[in-house]
Amino acid sequence: MSLLTDLEGSRVLEVVEDRSKAAADQLWQTLTPPQREQVLAVAVDLWEPFMASADEQVPQAEILHDKFHVVKHLNEAIDKVRRQKIGRCVAEATTASREASTCGCRARTA
């Protein structure tokens, strides 16, 4: 589902069932050419087809990303790095433990 909203007027202008570039283009076509020319900014999530549609349909408009989706992507990136780091630490600890056991030494425990 895709929505075209008037953020200043706090109202939904149009809804279409699909979430695709074609659906976004369809939403833009519900506005008259003079209305589209007056659009100064477009708030979209970070999905490329929505940004491409806005670039084509309202090229004069600034594309803005909503805070929710920006924070979501940042959290996902941080989580990915955290998981990689933990994986490397576990692998290093496992290797160190194996090396200690093969040389007759005991691994230190806290």
ABEGO torsion letter per residue (X at the ends): XBBBBBAAAGBBABBBABBBAAAAAAAAAABBAAAAAABABBBBBABAAAAAAAAAABAABBBBBBAAAAAAAAAAAAAAAAAAAAAAAAAAAAAAAAAAAAAGBBBBBX
